[in-house]
Amino acid sequence: MAKCEICDKGAHFGIKVSHSHRRSNKMWKSNVKSVRVKVNGGTKKMYVCTRCLRSGAVERA
């Protein structure tokens, strides 16, 4: 669900390293909001990342 419908930005995976250098898996989720957006003269509810909202790639309804 945490995927932008405009730029397809999703979750990133990596390894978390503690102070004692024990390693475990980590997931970074993208900052995705549920927003009402103007599409083809109407409104539609979409999941959009905050970078797309801030850059003006999407116009809020």
Backbone as JSON Lines, residues from 0, in Angstrom:
{"i":0,"aa":"M","n":[0.82,-1.19,0.0],"ca":[0.0,0.0,0.0],"c":[0.86,1.26,0.0]}
{"i":1,"aa":"A","n":[2.0,1.23,0.66],"ca":[2.83,2.42,0.76],"c":[3.61,2.63,-0.53]}
{"i":2,"aa":"K","n":[2.91,2.95,-1.61],"ca":[3.55,3.18,-2.9],"c":[2.86,4.35,-3.58]}
{"i":3,"aa":"C","n":[3.66,5.29,-4.07],"ca":[3.13,6.47,-4.75],"c":[2.6,6.06,-6.12]}
{"i":4,"aa":"E","n":[1.38,6.52,-6.45],"ca":[0.79,6.18,-7.74],"c":[1.31,7.07,-8.86]}
{"i":5,"aa":"I","n":[2.07,8.12,-8.53],"ca":[2.62,9.02,-9.54],"c":[4.03,8.57,-9.94]}
{"i":6,"aa":"C","n":[4.92,8.43,-8.97],"ca":[6.33,8.13,-9.27],"c":[6.74,6.71,-8.9]}
{"i":7,"aa":"D","n":[5.83,5.89,-8.38],"ca":[6.1,4.5,-7.99],"c":[7.15,4.38,-6.88]}
{"i":8,"aa":"K","n":[7.31,5.42,-6.09],"ca":[8.23,5.32,-4.95],"c":[7.61,4.39,-3.91]}
{"i":9,"aa":"G","n":[8.4,3.44,-3.42],"ca":[7.9,2.48,-2.45],"c":[8.86,2.3,-1.3]}
{"i":10,"aa":"A","n":[8.75,1.18,-0.62],"ca":[9.6,0.89,0.53],"c":[11.0,0.51,0.07]}
{"i":11,"aa":"H","n":[12.0,0.85,0.91],"ca":[13.39,0.5,0.65],"c":[13.85,-0.44,1.76]}
{"i":12,"aa":"F","n":[14.71,-1.37,1.41],"ca":[15.19,-2.35,2.37],"c":[16.69,-2.22,2.54]}
{"i":13,"aa":"G","n":[17.16,-2.51,3.74],"ca":[18.58,-2.45,4.04],"c":[18.88,-3.21,5.31]}
{"i":14,"aa":"I","n":[20.04,-2.93,5.89],"ca":[20.46,-3.62,7.11],"c":[20.7,-2.6,8.2]}
{"i":15,"aa":"K","n":[20.06,-2.82,9.35],"ca":[20.25,-1.97,10.52],"c":[21.45,-2.53,11.3]}
{"i":16,"aa":"V","n":[22.37,-1.66,11.68],"ca":[23.57,-2.09,12.4],"c":[23.58,-1.41,13.76]}
{"i":17,"aa":"S","n":[23.6,-2.21,14.83],"ca":[23.58,-1.66,16.19],"c":[24.97,-1.21,16.6]}
{"i":18,"aa":"H","n":[25.07,-0.64,17.79],"ca":[26.36,-0.18,18.31],"c":[27.35,-1.33,18.45]}
{"i":19,"aa":"S","n":[26.85,-2.51,18.83],"ca":[27.71,-3.68,18.97],"c":[27.89,-4.41,17.64]}
{"i":20,"aa":"H","n":[27.44,-3.8,16.57],"ca":[27.56,-4.27,15.18],"c":[26.75,-5.54,14.9]}
{"i":21,"aa":"R","n":[25.69,-5.76,15.66],"ca":[24.74,-6.83,15.31],"c":[23.88,-6.3,14.18]}
{"i":22,"aa":"R","n":[23.66,-7.14,13.18],"ca":[22.96,-6.69,11.97],"c":[21.58,-7.35,11.9]}
{"i":23,"aa":"S","n":[20.6,-6.56,11.53],"ca":[19.25,-7.07,11.33],"c":[18.6,-6.32,10.18]}
{"i":24,"aa":"N","n":[17.58,-6.89,9.61],"ca":[16.92,-6.3,8.46],"c":[16.09,-5.08,8.87]}
{"i":25,"aa":"K","n":[16.03,-4.09,7.97],"ca":[15.28,-2.86,8.24],"c":[14.53,-2.47,6.98]}
{"i":26,"aa":"M","n":[13.38,-1.84,7.18],"ca":[12.59,-1.35,6.07],"c":[12.29,0.12,6.28]}
{"i":27,"aa":"W","n":[12.55,0.95,5.26],"ca":[12.21,2.36,5.29],"c":[10.98,2.55,4.42]}
{"i":28,"aa":"K","n":[9.9,3.04,5.03],"ca":[8.67,3.27,4.28],"c":[8.65,4.7,3.75]}
{"i":29,"aa":"S","n":[8.14,4.86,2.55],"ca":[8.06,6.2,1.97],"c":[6.88,6.95,2.59]}
{"i":30,"aa":"N","n":[6.96,8.27,2.58],"ca":[5.95,9.12,3.2],"c":[4.81,9.32,2.18]}
{"i":31,"aa":"V","n":[3.81,8.44,2.25],"ca":[2.72,8.42,1.29],"c":[1.43,8.81,1.99]}
{"i":32,"aa":"K","n":[0.69,9.73,1.37],"ca":[-0.57,10.22,1.93],"c":[-1.72,9.84,1.01]}
{"i":33,"aa":"S","n":[-2.89,9.65,1.59],"ca":[-4.12,9.45,0.82],"c":[-4.72,10.82,0.55]}
{"i":34,"aa":"V","n":[-4.81,11.2,-0.73],"ca":[-5.16,12.57,-1.11],"c":[-6.22,12.54,-2.2]}
{"i":35,"aa":"R","n":[-7.14,13.49,-2.14],"ca":[-8.1,13.67,-3.24],"c":[-7.43,14.54,-4.29]}
{"i":36,"aa":"V","n":[-7.41,14.06,-5.54],"ca":[-6.63,14.68,-6.61],"c":[-7.54,14.97,-7.79]}
{"i":37,"aa":"K","n":[-7.27,16.08,-8.49],"ca":[-8.01,16.39,-9.71],"c":[-7.44,15.57,-10.86]}
{"i":38,"aa":"V","n":[-8.32,14.76,-11.51],"ca":[-7.91,13.92,-12.63],"c":[-8.99,14.0,-13.7]}
{"i":39,"aa":"N","n":[-8.62,14.45,-14.89],"ca":[-9.53,14.51,-16.04],"c":[-10.84,15.24,-15.72]}
{"i":40,"aa":"G","n":[-10.76,16.36,-15.04],"ca":[-11.94,17.16,-14.72],"c":[-12.72,16.68,-13.52]}
{"i":41,"aa":"G","n":[-12.39,15.52,-12.97],"ca":[-13.07,15.0,-11.79],"c":[-12.08,14.83,-10.65]}
{"i":42,"aa":"T","n":[-12.56,14.28,-9.55],"ca":[-11.7,14.03,-8.41],"c":[-11.54,12.54,-8.2]}
{"i":43,"aa":"K","n":[-10.38,12.15,-7.71],"ca":[-10.07,10.75,-7.46],"c":[-9.2,10.68,-6.22]}
{"i":44,"aa":"K","n":[-9.4,9.65,-5.4],"ca":[-8.58,9.46,-4.22],"c":[-7.38,8.61,-4.59]}
{"i":45,"aa":"M","n":[-6.16,9.11,-4.32],"ca":[-4.95,8.41,-4.69],"c":[-3.96,8.44,-3.54]}
{"i":46,"aa":"Y","n":[-3.02,7.5,-3.58],"ca":[-1.9,7.53,-2.66],"c":[-0.74,8.23,-3.36]}
{"i":47,"aa":"V","n":[-0.29,9.36,-2.77],"ca":[0.74,10.2,-3.39],"c":[1.81,10.5,-2.35]}
{"i":48,"aa":"C","n":[3.08,10.41,-2.75],"ca":[4.17,10.73,-1.82],"c":[4.25,12.24,-1.63]}
{"i":49,"aa":"T","n":[4.84,12.66,-0.54],"ca":[4.88,14.08,-0.21],"c":[5.78,14.85,-1.17]}
{"i":50,"aa":"R","n":[6.76,14.2,-1.78],"ca":[7.61,14.91,-2.74],"c":[6.81,15.29,-3.99]}
{"i":51,"aa":"C","n":[5.93,14.4,-4.45],"ca":[5.08,14.72,-5.6],"c":[4.08,15.81,-5.26]}
{"i":52,"aa":"L","n":[3.56,15.8,-4.03],"ca":[2.64,16.85,-3.6],"c":[3.35,18.2,-3.55]}
{"i":53,"aa":"R","n":[4.55,18.22,-3.0],"ca":[5.27,19.47,-2.82],"c":[5.77,20.04,-4.14]}
{"i":54,"aa":"S","n":[6.15,19.16,-5.08],"ca":[6.71,19.64,-6.34],"c":[5.63,20.12,-7.31]}
{"i":55,"aa":"G","n":[4.36,19.79,-7.04],"ca":[3.28,20.23,-7.91],"c":[2.98,19.25,-9.02]}
{"i":56,"aa":"A","n":[3.45,18.0,-8.91],"ca":[3.17,16.99,-9.91],"c":[1.69,16.61,-9.91]}
{"i":57,"aa":"V","n":[1.02,16.92,-8.78],"ca":[-0.39,16.58,-8.6],"c":[-1.1,17.81,-8.07]}
{"i":58,"aa":"E","n":[-2.34,18.05,-8.54],"ca":[-3.12,19.16,-8.02],"c":[-4.21,18.62,-7.11]}
{"i":59,"aa":"R","n":[-4.24,19.11,-5.89],"ca":[-5.24,18.67,-4.92],"c":[-6.62,19.17,-5.31]}
{"i":60,"aa":"A","n":[-7.63,18.38,-4.98],"ca":[-9.02,18.77,-5.3],"c":[-9.64,19.51,-4.13]}
